[in-house]
Amino acid sequence: IAEPLMTVPQIYQIWSTHVTAGVSLISWLGYIIAAFVWLAYSLKIRDKPLIISSTMWVIAEGLVILGVLQSRGL
């Protein structure tokens, strides 16, 4: 649970200042793809802690990606 929460400052910076200089959209897209893979795996094995963690990663990374796209007008 702590790891996805460490993304909150990045999310806050992007959404409050709309400054995305230095934020790599390609990297964050890779992160969210990996998070979806982990989420699918955790659902398959029915591991609740991993489901919660993977879901939190998808949400956090999705917010970063959406913020970057919005600030860049894409």
PyMOL commands that set and color helices and strands:
alter all, ss='L'
color gray80, all
select helices_A, chain A and resi 2-5+8-17+25-45+48-71
alter helices_A, ss='H'
color red, helices_A
deselect
rebuild
show_as cartoon
